[in-house]
């Protein structure tokens, strides 16, 4: 973990996130905490991580999501050399199904 990130304020934020129990609670907190653009950016990066974990190419990821190759590369670097945050969550998720229908639709709309 990056020691530059760790402080009491971050601990409070993460403790608060860990209290959430439903997707609706997550939507409510993140809508209050972040701008819509920030939330969408986080969601896009996570979608890229899912696709990379499934073995999609940069071109396929761009076609599905519209995310820049710079962002794809940054997420790939985190998957390969990061703090294993993506890996931890991806390992706990069932990635056997295709990317969510909503994720596919959003990618198509950006083409």
Wavefront OBJ file of the C-alpha trace (Angstrom):
o trace
v 0.000 0.000 0.000
v 1.122 3.510 -0.781
v 2.062 5.181 2.512
v 1.402 8.601 0.939
v -2.279 7.668 0.770
v -2.723 6.301 4.271
v -4.002 8.724 6.892
v -6.909 9.079 9.317
v -9.135 10.768 6.730
v -8.666 7.905 4.271
v -9.277 5.398 7.061
v -12.573 7.151 7.854
v -13.606 7.073 4.188
v -12.808 3.394 3.767
v -14.440 2.508 7.075
v -17.572 4.297 5.852
v -17.513 2.386 2.544
v -17.138 -0.889 4.420
v -20.416 -0.196 6.264
v -22.423 -0.202 3.025
v -24.609 -3.270 2.587
v -26.502 -2.796 -0.681
v -25.884 -1.509 -4.168
v -28.441 1.254 -3.503
v -26.450 2.382 -0.453
v -23.344 2.494 -2.651
v -25.155 4.571 -5.260
v -26.336 6.997 -2.570
v -22.943 7.473 -0.932
v -21.003 7.793 -4.165
v -23.563 10.196 -5.621
v -23.117 12.410 -2.556
v -19.347 11.957 -2.453
v -18.364 12.266 -6.130
v -19.429 14.046 -9.266
v -21.241 11.958 -11.877
v -18.150 12.266 -14.070
v -15.894 10.918 -11.308
v -18.185 7.947 -10.678
v -18.393 7.146 -14.397
v -14.616 7.373 -14.665
v -14.175 4.904 -11.792
v -16.745 2.572 -13.351
v -15.024 2.760 -16.754
v -11.638 1.900 -15.264
v -13.131 -1.025 -13.397
v -14.843 -2.258 -16.576
v -11.432 -2.125 -18.297
v -9.934 -4.196 -15.471
v -12.654 -6.823 -15.927
v -12.063 -7.000 -19.671
v -8.282 -7.199 -19.267
v -8.705 -10.004 -16.726
v -10.827 -11.837 -19.302
v -8.067 -11.490 -21.892
v -9.585 -8.867 -24.165
v -7.188 -6.874 -26.359
v -6.802 -3.093 -26.124
v -8.694 -2.738 -29.422
v -11.573 -4.896 -28.207
v -11.733 -2.961 -24.933
v -11.767 0.365 -26.768
v -14.537 -0.896 -29.073
v -16.638 -2.106 -26.115
v -16.096 0.863 -23.804
v -14.745 3.846 -25.724
v -12.035 4.212 -23.045
v -8.731 5.616 -24.292
v -5.731 3.355 -24.778
v -3.890 5.504 -22.200
v -6.498 4.571 -19.587
v -6.421 0.926 -20.645
v -2.637 0.965 -20.320
v -2.809 2.562 -16.859
v -5.260 -0.084 -15.642
v -3.091 -2.837 -17.148
v -0.057 -1.443 -15.322
v -2.008 -1.531 -12.046
v -3.076 -5.119 -12.707
v 0.521 -6.127 -13.410
v 2.476 -3.992 -10.939
v -0.017 -2.268 -8.645
v -1.129 -2.827 -5.075
v -3.354 -5.778 -6.115
v -6.585 -3.904 -5.359
v -8.088 -4.795 -8.728
v -6.866 -8.395 -8.396
v -8.379 -8.827 -4.953
v -11.813 -7.735 -6.125
v -11.654 -9.485 -9.493
v -10.670 -12.745 -7.807
v -13.758 -12.469 -5.587
v -16.131 -11.747 -8.468
v -17.650 -14.310 -10.797
v -16.157 -13.236 -14.127
v -17.454 -16.274 -16.015
v -20.331 -14.284 -17.483
v -19.970 -11.666 -20.194
v -19.606 -8.011 -19.167
v -22.895 -6.660 -17.854
v -25.490 -5.815 -20.468
v -25.373 -2.192 -19.320
v -21.591 -2.122 -19.788
v -21.984 -3.479 -23.308
v -24.682 -0.942 -24.124
v -22.647 1.981 -22.825
v -19.713 0.866 -24.963
v -21.906 0.713 -28.062
v -23.311 4.169 -27.420
v -19.819 5.683 -27.349
v -18.859 4.341 -30.781
l 1 2 3 4 5 6 7 8 9 10 11 12 13 14 15 16 17 18 19 20 21 22 23 24 25 26 27 28 29 30 31 32 33 34 35 36 37 38 39 40 41 42 43 44 45 46 47 48 49 50 51 52 53 54 55 56 57 58 59 60 61 62 63 64 65 66 67 68 69 70 71 72 73 74 75 76 77 78 79 80 81 82 83 84 85 86 87 88 89 90 91 92 93 94 95 96 97 98 99 100 101 102 103 104 105 106 107 108 109 110 111
